[in-house]
Amino acid sequence: MELKGSIALVTGSAKRVGRGIAMALAQAGCNLVIHHNRSGAAAEKTAGHIRQLGVEALVVQADLTKPHEIAEMFETITDHFGKLHVLVNSAAVYEPTPIEELTAEQWDSQLAANARGPALCIRHAIGLMRPAGGVIVNMTDIQVRRPRADYIAYTASKGALLALTRACAVALAGRGIRVNCISPGIAEFGEKDPPDKRQSVLAQIPLHRTGSPDEVGQAVVFLAQHDYITGQELILDGGWILT
């Protein structure tokens, strides 16, 4: 796909990895839809940086656990751009849920945010991608293959997103829409991660460093531009899965 002049929606793109993806797509020439839920100021700041690159940026707000807000977000995109070429499902909820303490509400909340929300975004996006086709990239997680014992609902939700990727790749190939996913390891540490935890994780990664939001963004650009890749999971973890 030629990205210059195309329209891309990146969910959860106000900050961190989502912001890195949005910036990489903007640098490749995309006009961006910057989505956020509760990070309005950060979203506007990201949009400002994107506009400085000479492309357009539209900020939209939606709680992706609420189907009607997803529908309203796509109505806004339709009114403003009238089409969509790239969808990146990056927004996610990441909260610990030890199995001994797991509640139905926690399970439903994380599955709604991390699996159902992306599925509904895909449903709405495909109408805007006709007739030229498009690209969908879902952000899964290395935890599907290296699960953490205390993140049961999150791991299950990302496993569902991986399965959704493969199913949609088959379902949408005939419409010219490619669907892939990226499973990062550590793209960047959380602000509250203590130094000893960081060192412990880095010792397990063969490249002995984290990735970066920019590197995740460049992987998204690669998948968007490569017209013969669909239904694939790109693991971006510095070799962590090998240890």
C-alpha positions as CSV (number, residue, x, y, z in Angstrom):
1,M,0.0,0.0,0.0
2,E,1.1,3.5,-0.8
3,L,0.8,5.3,2.6
4,K,1.4,8.9,1.4
5,G,-2.0,10.6,1.5
6,S,-3.8,7.7,3.1
7,I,-6.0,7.9,6.2
8,A,-5.0,5.9,9.3
9,L,-6.9,5.4,12.6
10,V,-4.7,4.3,15.5
11,T,-6.7,3.6,18.7
12,G,-5.0,4.5,22.0
13,S,-2.6,6.8,20.2
14,A,-2.4,9.7,22.6
15,K,0.8,8.4,24.2
16,R,3.3,5.6,24.6
17,V,3.2,2.8,22.0
18,G,0.1,4.1,20.3
19,R,1.7,7.5,19.9
20,G,4.8,5.9,18.4
21,I,2.7,4.1,15.8
22,A,0.8,7.2,14.9
23,M,4.0,9.2,14.5
24,A,5.6,6.5,12.3
25,L,2.6,6.4,10.0
26,A,2.5,10.2,9.8
27,Q,6.2,10.3,8.9
28,A,5.3,7.8,6.1
29,G,2.7,10.4,4.8
30,C,-0.5,9.2,6.4
31,N,-3.2,11.5,7.7
32,L,-4.1,10.4,11.2
33,V,-7.1,9.9,13.4
34,I,-5.8,10.1,17.0
35,H,-8.1,8.1,19.3
36,H,-8.2,8.4,23.1
37,N,-10.5,7.6,25.9
38,R,-9.4,9.8,28.8
39,S,-6.2,11.4,27.5
40,G,-7.5,14.4,25.7
41,A,-4.6,16.8,26.4
42,A,-2.0,14.2,25.4
43,A,-4.0,13.4,22.2
44,E,-4.1,17.0,21.2
45,K,-0.3,17.3,21.9
46,T,0.3,14.3,19.7
47,A,-2.0,15.7,17.0
48,G,0.0,18.9,17.1
49,H,3.3,17.1,16.5
50,I,1.7,15.2,13.6
51,R,0.5,18.4,11.9
52,Q,4.0,19.7,12.0
53,L,4.9,16.9,9.6
54,G,2.6,18.4,7.0
55,V,-0.3,15.9,7.3
56,E,-3.7,16.1,8.9
57,A,-4.6,14.9,12.4
58,L,-8.2,14.5,13.7
59,V,-8.7,13.8,17.4
60,V,-11.6,11.5,18.5
61,Q,-12.7,10.3,21.9
62,A,-14.4,7.0,22.5
63,D,-14.7,4.4,25.2
64,L,-14.1,1.2,23.2
65,T,-16.0,-0.9,25.7
66,K,-19.1,0.9,24.6
67,P,-20.4,-0.2,21.1
68,H,-22.3,3.0,20.6
69,E,-19.3,5.2,21.2
70,I,-17.3,3.1,18.7
71,A,-20.1,3.7,16.1
72,E,-20.1,7.4,16.9
73,M,-16.3,7.5,16.4
74,F,-16.6,6.0,12.9
75,E,-19.4,8.4,12.1
76,T,-17.0,11.3,12.9
77,I,-14.3,9.7,10.7
78,T,-16.8,9.3,7.9
79,D,-18.0,12.9,8.1
80,H,-14.4,14.3,8.2
81,F,-12.5,12.0,5.8
82,G,-15.1,9.8,4.1
83,K,-12.7,6.9,3.9
84,L,-10.1,4.9,5.8
85,H,-7.1,2.9,4.6
86,V,-5.4,1.8,7.8
87,L,-6.7,0.7,11.1
88,V,-4.4,-0.1,14.0
89,N,-6.0,-1.6,17.1
90,S,-3.5,-0.5,19.7
91,A,-5.7,0.6,22.7
92,A,-5.8,-1.9,25.6
93,V,-6.5,-2.4,29.2
94,Y,-3.6,-4.0,31.2
95,E,-4.6,-4.9,34.7
96,P,-3.6,-7.8,37.0
97,T,-6.2,-10.5,37.5
98,P,-4.8,-13.5,39.6
99,I,-7.1,-16.4,38.9
100,E,-7.9,-16.9,42.6
101,E,-9.3,-13.4,42.7
102,L,-10.8,-13.1,39.2
103,T,-14.2,-11.6,39.0
104,A,-16.8,-11.8,36.2
105,E,-16.6,-8.0,35.9
106,Q,-12.8,-8.0,35.5
107,W,-13.1,-10.7,32.8
108,D,-15.8,-8.9,30.9
109,S,-14.1,-5.5,31.1
110,Q,-10.8,-6.7,29.7
111,L,-12.3,-8.9,27.0
112,A,-14.6,-6.0,26.0
113,A,-11.7,-3.5,25.8
114,N,-9.0,-5.8,24.3
115,A,-11.0,-8.2,22.0
116,R,-14.5,-7.0,21.4
117,G,-13.6,-3.4,20.9
118,P,-11.0,-4.2,18.1
119,A,-13.6,-6.6,16.5
120,L,-16.2,-3.8,16.4
121,C,-13.6,-1.3,15.1
122,I,-12.8,-3.8,12.3
123,R,-16.5,-4.2,11.5
124,H,-17.0,-0.4,11.1
125,A,-13.6,0.1,9.3
126,I,-14.2,-2.3,6.5
127,G,-17.1,-0.2,5.1
128,L,-14.8,2.8,4.9
129,M,-12.1,0.7,3.2
130,R,-14.3,-0.2,0.2
131,P,-13.7,-0.5,-2.7
132,A,-9.9,0.0,-2.7
133,G,-9.2,-2.3,0.3
134,G,-7.0,-1.6,3.3
135,V,-4.8,-2.7,6.1
136,I,-5.6,-3.7,9.7
137,V,-2.9,-4.3,12.3
138,N,-3.8,-5.6,15.7
139,M,-1.5,-5.1,18.7
140,T,-1.4,-8.4,20.5
141,D,1.3,-9.3,23.1
142,I,4.2,-11.7,23.7
143,Q,2.3,-12.6,26.9
144,V,0.1,-14.9,24.8
145,R,3.2,-17.1,24.4
146,R,4.9,-16.1,27.6
147,P,2.0,-15.7,30.0
148,R,2.3,-14.0,33.4
149,A,0.5,-15.9,36.1
150,D,-1.2,-12.8,37.5
151,Y,-2.6,-11.3,34.2
152,I,-5.2,-14.0,33.3
153,A,-7.9,-11.9,31.7
154,Y,-5.4,-9.7,29.8
155,T,-3.6,-12.7,28.4
156,A,-6.8,-14.4,27.4
157,S,-8.0,-11.2,25.7
158,K,-4.8,-10.9,23.7
159,G,-5.1,-14.5,22.7
160,A,-8.6,-13.8,21.4
161,L,-7.2,-10.9,19.4
162,L,-4.6,-13.1,17.8
163,A,-7.3,-15.5,16.8
164,L,-9.4,-12.6,15.5
165,T,-6.5,-11.5,13.4
166,R,-6.3,-14.9,11.7
167,A,-10.0,-15.3,11.2
168,C,-10.4,-11.8,9.7
169,A,-7.4,-12.3,7.4
170,V,-9.3,-15.2,5.8
171,A,-12.7,-13.4,5.9
172,L,-11.5,-10.1,4.4
173,A,-8.8,-11.2,1.9
174,G,-11.4,-11.3,-0.9
175,R,-12.2,-7.6,-0.3
176,G,-8.6,-6.5,-0.6
177,I,-8.1,-6.1,3.2
178,R,-5.0,-7.5,4.8
179,V,-5.1,-8.3,8.6
180,N,-1.9,-8.9,10.6
181,C,-0.8,-8.4,14.2
182,I,2.3,-7.4,16.1
183,S,3.2,-9.0,19.4
184,P,5.7,-6.8,21.3
185,G,7.7,-7.8,24.3
186,I,8.7,-4.7,26.3
187,A,8.3,-1.7,24.0
188,E,9.0,0.6,27.0
189,F,8.9,0.1,30.8
190,G,6.1,1.5,32.8
191,E,6.9,4.6,34.8
192,K,6.4,2.7,38.1
193,D,8.5,-0.4,37.2
194,P,11.4,-0.5,39.8
195,P,15.0,-0.8,38.7
196,D,15.4,-4.3,39.9
197,K,12.5,-5.5,37.9
198,R,13.9,-3.8,34.8
199,Q,17.2,-5.4,35.2
200,S,15.7,-8.8,35.7
201,V,13.7,-8.5,32.5
202,L,16.6,-7.2,30.5
203,A,18.7,-10.1,31.6
204,Q,16.2,-12.5,29.9
205,I,16.2,-10.7,26.6
206,P,19.0,-11.8,24.2
207,L,19.4,-8.2,22.8
208,H,19.6,-6.9,26.4
209,R,17.4,-3.9,25.8
210,T,13.7,-3.0,25.4
211,G,12.2,-2.1,22.1
212,S,10.8,1.4,21.6
213,P,7.4,2.8,20.5
214,D,9.2,4.0,17.3
215,E,10.3,0.5,16.5
216,V,6.8,-0.8,16.9
217,G,5.6,2.0,14.7
218,Q,8.1,1.1,12.0
219,A,6.9,-2.5,12.1
220,V,3.3,-1.3,11.5
221,V,4.5,0.7,8.5
222,F,6.3,-2.4,7.2
223,L,3.1,-4.5,7.5
224,A,1.0,-1.7,5.9
225,Q,3.3,-1.4,2.9
226,H,3.9,-5.1,2.2
227,D,1.0,-6.2,0.0
228,Y,1.6,-9.9,0.3
229,I,1.5,-10.4,4.0
230,T,-1.8,-11.3,5.7
231,G,-2.8,-13.4,8.7
232,Q,0.6,-13.2,10.3
233,E,1.9,-12.4,13.8
234,L,5.1,-10.4,13.9
235,I,6.9,-11.0,17.2
236,L,8.9,-7.9,18.2
237,D,10.6,-8.9,21.5
238,G,14.4,-8.8,21.0
239,G,14.5,-12.6,21.1
240,W,12.8,-12.9,24.5
241,I,10.5,-15.7,23.4
242,L,13.6,-17.8,22.7
243,T,14.7,-17.9,26.4
